[in-house]
């Protein structure tokens, strides 16, 4: 029996597809992701194939937050 561990990218994808948002600081503390922007760039094609788009917003403290939104409910704010 082999145990497969989830990659950081898998953890970020699962987190975002549950409807949660993620900032660089929270990505580092939760998943030890050093460069969230690069991780989002890497996982974007996979999320798009699963029917999600990546949306960015600005948090209360001015930080960039990322979210995955189902494309059917996505409006003008979704990235292409």
C-alpha positions, 0 to 999 in steps of 0.5 A: 500500500503506497501513501501519496502526499498532496503537493502544495499545488493540490492543497491550494487548488482544494482550498480555493475550490471550496469557496475560500480566498487565499492571500500570500501570507495565508498560503505561506502559513497554511501550505508553505507556499513561497510564491502564491502568484506563481502557484496560481499561474501553474494551477490556472489551466487545471482549474479552468479545465475543471470549470473554475476561473481565478478571481483576484480581490484586495483584502482589508489590509491591501493584500491580493487575495485569490479565489476560484469561482465556478465559471457559470456563476462568474461575471465580468470580474473573472480572468480570461 
